[in-house]
């Protein structure tokens, strides 16, 4: 989450309009003289999909490298382990119970804005104000597609034993098959890939532009050697 204060940063990870956070981040980046020739970006957990969306909506200055560590790029259907305080987690649970796709919840709860109900895809596309929009599932926004394809290299890191993200395949742009909350479909079998709504298929035709890595660990448990061998070199390019 991107907000101006430390306390706001924590709360903004749960209770804030994601699109407003992206606009804020875009304005900060545009004004930073150190970033005008481009920058590399790394996002942890939901920060992965937020930075990917930032590349789509804010192409100048250019994002050169994007590393998504445990990001949920097709959203989530479930919230098995809330990482916040007891009070915040209870509020999240209460809002999701009210209805993830109501305007009230969509405008206030970060997790609702990437809630993806595979049992009701039409409702998801109709009411999702973030993840469906930036995945070009509502309308094809050619600028979002073109801007993402301007990123030189994108790396997706998935945690094979993730107990926080449901389904964990979302970290590689996979998700449940429409109509199922148990059978998972890989990115390459999805309409998003086949119709190339985001340009990922075209990017994959150039070796090294899309990289899919995995770690046999729980959410965000990255071994030191993995940082040294796989992540740091990508951010130094």
Buried (B, 14 or more C-beta within 10 A) or exposed (E): BBBEEEEEEBBBBBBBBBBEBBBBBBEEBEEEEEBEEBBBBBBBBBBBBBBBBBBBBBBEBBBBBBBBBBBBBBBBBEBEEBEBEEEBBEBBEEBBEEBBBBEEBBBBBBBBBBBBBBEBBEEBBEBBBBBBBBBBBBEEBEEBBEBBBBBBBBBBBBBEEBEBBBBBBBBBBBBBBBEEBEEBBEBBEBEBBEEBBBBBBEBBEEEEBBBBBBBEBBBBEBEEEBEEEBBEEBBEE
